[in-house]
Amino acid sequence: MLSPALRDAVLTRLGVPSSISTDYHRLATVYGAWCATIPFDNVRKLIAMYSNDERPLPGTTGTDFFEHLLEYGTGGTCWSTSNAIYELLSSMGFTVRRVAASMRDRGFVTHGTVKATIDGTDWIVDTSILSNVPLPVRNDVFISDDRLFAAEIEPTDALHLMWFSNPPGTGYTPCRLLVDQIDHEFLHAAYEKSRTFGVFNQHIYARRNFPGLMLLLRGPIRYRRTLDGTIEETLTREQVCTSLHDEFGIAESMIARWVDAGCLEATFEPWNGPPPVIAPSNPPSSRRSV
């Protein structure tokens, strides 16, 4: 688990004052700061894969994840970021558990997230969806009132289904919770399995929230979504590197390692990963009048 010194350094980076409180307000403050500060990105994962590094994938432990965040500004993908926020919240005294889910509701585990329990209610703090506010896991439907960072969650039999919307499309992506509690061994195995199957193994992918702005870099294309719509721009190689540094906060030294490993050139090559999965786009909000 995180040392107190590292925990406090991370909270300082997030701009969250030290406190022993573990109520909802504290949880929402930490999670909101995470969404606005820590990018969801595959920079370190790509470096490891293109360098044929056989060590555990980067960010497998919270200590490794946060030390690199503080020094280089890097984040991670779902397995590393979910474990990191689990370790951070646990070190703060919150009751949390790791959860396995299926992105795009494919029926098998492809995603890691975290539940925090406060006064008998579970709250999802998902470091990939970046919903800005914790999502309540209850017996009724929750629909966020934030139209830009849209997120919904609904009960379905014994499970719950999350919905969220990211560029480039305007529809919603489902993510079904499958395994309510997993340990680090399960998480590590799932993360390592993603070496051979996943959408974050070739092109750069970086996502970050700003006030009134959702920013996404996917391959050489940058998407800037506001309430007025989405602006799509194809970047040059130089502009991709500039965006990673200026907009996502990745250190130039880490970007140089990413380039030297061949990742910049790979992000401009035709996609050779799994084909896109077309998932239903019918969230609870669209069924209100049905």
C-alpha positions as CSV (number, residue, x, y, z in Angstrom):
1,M,0.0,0.0,0.0
2,L,1.0,3.6,-0.3
3,S,3.3,5.2,2.2
4,P,1.9,8.2,4.1
5,A,4.6,10.4,2.5
6,L,3.6,9.3,-1.0
7,R,-0.1,9.6,-0.2
8,D,0.3,13.1,1.0
9,A,2.4,14.1,-2.1
10,V,-0.4,12.8,-4.3
11,L,-3.0,14.7,-2.5
12,T,-0.9,17.8,-2.8
13,R,-0.6,17.2,-6.5
14,L,-4.4,16.9,-6.7
15,G,-4.9,20.1,-4.7
16,V,-6.8,18.2,-2.0
17,P,-6.1,19.2,1.6
18,S,-5.2,16.6,4.2
19,S,-8.2,15.4,6.2
20,I,-9.3,12.3,8.1
21,S,-12.8,12.6,6.9
22,T,-14.2,9.7,4.9
23,D,-17.7,11.0,4.0
24,Y,-19.2,11.5,0.6
25,H,-18.0,15.1,0.3
26,R,-14.4,14.0,0.8
27,L,-14.8,11.2,-1.7
28,A,-16.3,13.5,-4.3
29,T,-13.6,16.1,-3.8
30,V,-10.8,13.5,-4.3
31,Y,-12.4,11.9,-7.3
32,G,-13.3,15.2,-8.9
33,A,-9.7,16.3,-8.5
34,W,-8.5,13.1,-10.0
35,C,-10.7,13.6,-13.1
36,A,-9.4,17.1,-13.6
37,T,-5.7,16.3,-12.9
38,I,-4.6,12.8,-13.8
39,P,-4.8,11.8,-17.5
40,F,-6.0,8.4,-18.7
41,D,-3.3,7.5,-21.1
42,N,-1.3,4.5,-22.5
43,V,2.1,6.2,-22.8
44,R,4.0,4.0,-20.4
45,K,2.2,0.8,-21.6
46,L,3.1,1.5,-25.2
47,I,6.7,2.1,-24.2
48,A,6.8,-1.2,-22.4
49,M,5.2,-3.1,-25.2
50,Y,7.3,-1.6,-28.0
51,S,10.4,-2.1,-26.0
52,N,9.6,-5.8,-25.5
53,D,9.8,-5.2,-21.7
54,E,8.8,-8.5,-20.0
55,R,8.5,-7.0,-16.5
56,P,5.0,-6.4,-15.1
57,L,3.3,-3.7,-17.1
58,P,3.8,-0.1,-15.8
59,G,1.6,1.1,-12.9
60,T,0.8,-2.4,-11.6
61,T,1.4,-1.1,-8.1
62,G,0.1,2.2,-6.7
63,T,3.6,3.2,-5.7
64,D,5.0,2.8,-9.2
65,F,1.9,4.6,-10.7
66,F,2.1,7.6,-8.4
67,E,5.9,8.0,-8.4
68,H,5.7,8.3,-12.2
69,L,2.7,10.6,-12.0
70,L,4.6,13.0,-9.8
71,E,7.8,12.9,-11.8
72,Y,6.5,12.6,-15.4
73,G,2.8,13.5,-15.3
74,T,1.8,10.1,-16.7
75,G,-1.4,8.2,-15.8
76,G,-2.4,4.8,-17.1
77,T,-5.2,2.6,-18.5
78,C,-8.0,1.1,-16.6
79,W,-6.2,-1.6,-14.6
80,S,-3.4,0.6,-13.4
81,T,-5.5,3.7,-12.7
82,S,-8.2,1.7,-10.9
83,N,-5.7,0.0,-8.7
84,A,-4.0,3.4,-8.0
85,I,-7.2,5.1,-6.8
86,Y,-8.1,2.0,-4.8
87,E,-4.7,2.3,-3.0
88,L,-5.0,6.0,-2.6
89,L,-8.5,5.9,-1.1
90,S,-7.7,2.9,1.1
91,S,-4.7,4.8,2.5
92,M,-7.0,7.6,3.4
93,G,-9.3,5.3,5.4
94,F,-12.1,4.8,2.9
95,T,-13.8,1.4,2.6
96,V,-13.1,0.4,-1.1
97,R,-12.9,-2.7,-3.3
98,R,-11.7,-3.4,-6.7
99,V,-14.3,-4.5,-9.3
100,A,-14.1,-6.2,-12.7
101,A,-16.4,-5.2,-15.5
102,S,-17.0,-5.6,-19.2
103,M,-16.5,-2.6,-21.4
104,R,-19.1,-2.4,-24.1
105,D,-21.0,-5.2,-22.3
106,R,-19.2,-8.0,-24.2
107,G,-19.9,-10.7,-21.5
108,F,-16.3,-11.1,-20.3
109,V,-13.9,-9.1,-18.2
110,T,-12.1,-6.2,-19.9
111,H,-12.3,-3.4,-17.4
112,G,-11.3,-2.5,-13.9
113,T,-13.1,0.0,-11.7
114,V,-13.5,0.7,-7.9
115,K,-16.4,0.9,-5.5
116,A,-16.3,3.0,-2.3
117,T,-18.8,2.3,0.5
118,I,-20.2,5.1,2.6
119,D,-23.0,4.7,5.1
120,G,-24.2,1.5,3.3
121,T,-24.2,3.0,-0.2
122,D,-21.7,2.0,-2.9
123,W,-20.2,4.6,-5.2
124,I,-18.4,4.0,-8.4
125,V,-15.2,6.0,-8.8
126,D,-14.2,5.1,-12.3
127,T,-10.8,6.3,-13.6
128,S,-11.5,5.6,-17.2
129,I,-15.0,7.0,-17.6
130,L,-14.0,10.1,-15.6
131,S,-17.5,11.1,-14.7
132,N,-16.3,13.9,-12.4
133,V,-18.7,12.7,-9.7
134,P,-19.0,9.3,-8.0
135,L,-21.8,7.2,-9.5
136,P,-24.2,5.7,-6.9
137,V,-24.8,1.9,-7.1
138,R,-28.4,1.6,-6.0
139,N,-31.7,-0.2,-6.8
140,D,-32.8,2.8,-8.9
141,V,-31.5,4.6,-12.0
142,F,-28.9,7.4,-11.6
143,I,-28.6,10.0,-14.4
144,S,-25.9,12.6,-14.0
145,D,-27.1,16.2,-14.6
146,D,-23.7,17.0,-16.3
147,R,-24.5,17.0,-20.0
148,L,-20.8,17.2,-21.0
149,F,-19.5,14.4,-18.9
150,A,-22.6,12.3,-19.2
151,A,-22.8,9.2,-17.1
152,E,-25.7,6.9,-16.0
153,I,-26.0,3.7,-14.0
154,E,-28.9,1.3,-13.7
155,P,-29.6,-2.0,-11.9
156,T,-30.0,-5.1,-14.1
157,D,-30.9,-8.2,-12.2
158,A,-28.0,-8.8,-9.7
159,L,-25.6,-6.6,-11.7
160,H,-25.4,-2.9,-12.7
161,L,-24.8,-1.3,-16.0
162,M,-22.9,1.9,-16.5
163,W,-23.3,4.2,-19.5
164,F,-21.1,7.0,-20.6
165,S,-20.4,9.1,-23.7
166,N,-17.0,9.9,-25.2
167,P,-15.9,11.4,-28.6
168,P,-15.9,10.8,-31.4
169,G,-19.4,9.4,-31.4
170,T,-22.4,11.0,-29.7
171,G,-23.9,7.8,-28.5
172,Y,-23.4,6.0,-25.2
173,T,-21.1,3.1,-24.3
174,P,-22.3,0.5,-21.8
175,C,-20.0,-1.1,-19.2
176,R,-21.4,-3.9,-17.1
177,L,-20.1,-4.7,-13.6
178,L,-19.3,-8.4,-13.5
179,V,-17.2,-9.4,-10.5
180,D,-18.0,-7.3,-7.3
181,Q,-14.7,-7.8,-5.6
182,I,-11.3,-8.9,-7.0
183,D,-7.9,-9.0,-5.5
184,H,-4.6,-7.6,-6.8
185,E,-3.6,-11.0,-8.3
186,F,-6.8,-11.0,-10.4
187,L,-6.1,-7.4,-11.5
188,H,-2.5,-8.1,-12.3
189,A,-3.4,-11.1,-14.5
190,A,-6.1,-9.1,-16.3
191,Y,-3.7,-6.3,-16.9
192,E,-1.0,-8.7,-18.3
193,K,-3.7,-10.4,-20.5
194,S,-4.3,-7.0,-22.1
195,R,-0.9,-7.3,-23.8
196,T,-2.5,-9.6,-26.4
197,F,-6.0,-8.1,-26.6
198,G,-7.0,-4.5,-26.3
199,V,-7.5,-1.1,-27.9
200,F,-4.6,0.6,-26.1
201,N,-1.7,-1.4,-27.6
202,Q,-0.8,0.6,-30.8
203,H,-2.2,4.1,-31.1
204,I,-1.8,6.8,-28.5
205,Y,-4.8,7.3,-26.4
206,A,-5.1,10.1,-23.8
207,R,-8.1,11.6,-22.1
208,R,-8.4,14.4,-19.6
209,N,-11.2,16.6,-18.2
210,F,-11.1,20.4,-18.1
211,P,-13.8,22.9,-16.9
212,G,-16.3,22.8,-19.8
213,L,-14.0,20.7,-22.0
214,M,-13.5,17.0,-22.6
215,L,-10.1,16.5,-24.4
216,L,-9.3,13.2,-26.2
217,L,-6.3,12.3,-28.3
218,R,-6.8,9.0,-30.1
219,G,-4.1,8.2,-32.6
220,P,-3.3,11.4,-34.5
221,I,-6.8,12.8,-34.1
222,R,-7.6,15.2,-31.2
223,Y,-11.2,15.7,-30.1
224,R,-12.3,18.8,-28.2
225,R,-15.8,18.4,-26.9
226,T,-17.8,21.2,-25.3
227,L,-21.5,21.7,-24.9
228,D,-21.4,23.4,-28.3
229,G,-20.2,20.2,-30.0
230,T,-17.0,18.3,-30.9
231,I,-14.1,19.8,-32.9
232,E,-12.0,17.1,-34.6
233,E,-8.5,17.8,-35.8
234,T,-5.8,15.6,-37.3
235,L,-2.4,16.4,-35.9
236,T,1.1,16.2,-37.3
237,R,3.8,14.1,-35.5
238,E,5.1,17.3,-33.9
239,Q,1.7,18.4,-32.8
240,V,0.9,15.0,-31.2
241,C,4.0,15.4,-29.0
242,T,3.1,19.0,-28.2
243,S,-0.4,18.0,-27.2
244,L,0.9,15.2,-24.9
245,H,3.1,17.8,-23.1
246,D,1.1,21.0,-23.2
247,E,-2.5,19.6,-22.9
248,F,-2.0,16.3,-21.0
249,G,1.0,17.2,-18.8
250,I,3.3,14.5,-19.9
251,A,7.0,15.3,-19.3
252,E,9.2,15.9,-22.4
253,S,11.6,13.2,-21.2
254,M,8.8,10.6,-21.1
255,I,7.6,11.7,-24.5
256,A,11.1,11.3,-25.9
257,R,11.2,7.7,-24.5
258,W,7.8,7.1,-26.2
259,V,9.1,8.4,-29.5
260,D,12.4,6.4,-29.3
261,A,10.5,3.2,-28.7
262,G,8.7,3.6,-32.0
263,C,5.4,4.5,-30.5
264,L,5.0,7.8,-32.4
265,E,5.4,6.1,-35.8
266,A,3.1,3.3,-34.7
267,T,0.3,5.8,-33.9
268,F,0.3,7.0,-37.5
269,E,0.2,3.4,-38.9
270,P,-3.1,1.8,-40.0
271,W,-4.9,0.2,-37.0
272,N,-4.1,-3.5,-36.7
273,G,-5.9,-4.2,-33.4
274,P,-9.3,-5.7,-32.8
275,P,-12.2,-4.3,-34.9
276,P,-14.5,-1.8,-33.2
277,V,-17.4,-3.3,-31.3
278,I,-20.8,-1.8,-32.1
279,A,-22.6,-1.7,-28.8
280,P,-26.2,-0.8,-28.0
281,S,-26.6,3.0,-27.4
282,N,-29.8,3.0,-25.4
283,P,-29.1,4.4,-21.9
284,P,-31.8,4.9,-19.3
285,S,-32.3,8.6,-20.2
286,S,-33.5,7.6,-23.6
287,R,-36.0,5.2,-22.2
288,R,-37.7,7.7,-19.7
289,S,-40.8,8.1,-21.8
290,V,-41.1,4.4,-22.7
